[in-house]
Amino acid sequence: MDHINFGNAGAKNQRVSGKVLYRQIAEQKLGRVLTTCDEVHHIDGDHYNNDSSNLIVISRNEHMKIHSSRKRRDTSGRFIK
C-alpha cells in the first residue's frame, strides 16, 4: 500500500486496493500481511476510528469473546437483542 487518503476515510468499511481500510492499517502496524485467521478489533468500539492505536489483531475466538462479554443476557443466559 502506497498511500491512504485519510481525508476520505470516513466510510465504516472503506476499501483500499480491495482490502478493508482498517485491515490495511493493522498490517502496516504489524509489518505483515494479515491471514484469514486474523481479525481486527476496534478497541473503543467505534468502527469509524481506524487510528492504529485503536486497532488490535486477534483470533476469531478472542474477538467473539470480547463482543459476547459486552452483550446483555436474559435470566436464562440468552443474548438480548
N, C-alpha and C positions, 0 to 999 in steps of 0.2 A: 504494500500500500504506500503510495507516494504522498498523498495529501488528503486530509479531511477538511471540508469547509464547515467549521463548527457554526458559522452564521446560519447555515441552512439545516442544522442538525436537530430540528425540533420534532421530527416525527418519532413516535414511540419505537417503531421497528424499521427505521430508515435503513436502506441497503446501500452499501458502497462496494463496488466491484462484486456484486452478487452475494455479499455477506451482510448480516445484520450488523449495524454500526457498533453496538456495544461488544460484540464478539471480536471485531477487529481491534477495538481499543484494548480489550483484555489480552489479545495476542501480542500487541505491542508491549504492554506492561510486562508480560511473562517472557517475551522474547522467543516465543514458539507458536506454531500453529495449533489451534485447539482441535481436539479429536471429537468424534461424535459422542463420546462418553462424558466430555466436559460440558458443564452448564455454567452460565454466568448469572450470578445473583447480584441484584441491586441492594446494597446494604440498607439504605434508607427507605426502600420500598417504592421509590419514585423512578419509574421506568423512563422518564424523560431526563433524568440526571445520569448522564453517561460519563461523568468525570471518572478518571481511572481510580481515584481514591474511593469511589463508591462501588466499585466492582470487585467481586471475588470469584474465582473459578473453583467450582466444587463438583462433586459427583451428583448424579441424578438423585440418588438415595439421600444424600445430605441436603440437597435442595428441597426435596419433598418433606423431610423432617422439619426444616426451618418453616416452611409455609403451613404445614399441618399444625405445628405448635402454636401458630398465631390465629388459627381459626377457632371460632367458638363451637362448643359442643352442647348437645342437649343432655338431659339427665341419663339417657341411655348410652351416651358416648358418641352419638352420631353427629356429624358436622351439621351446623345450622347454616342454611344458605342466606 
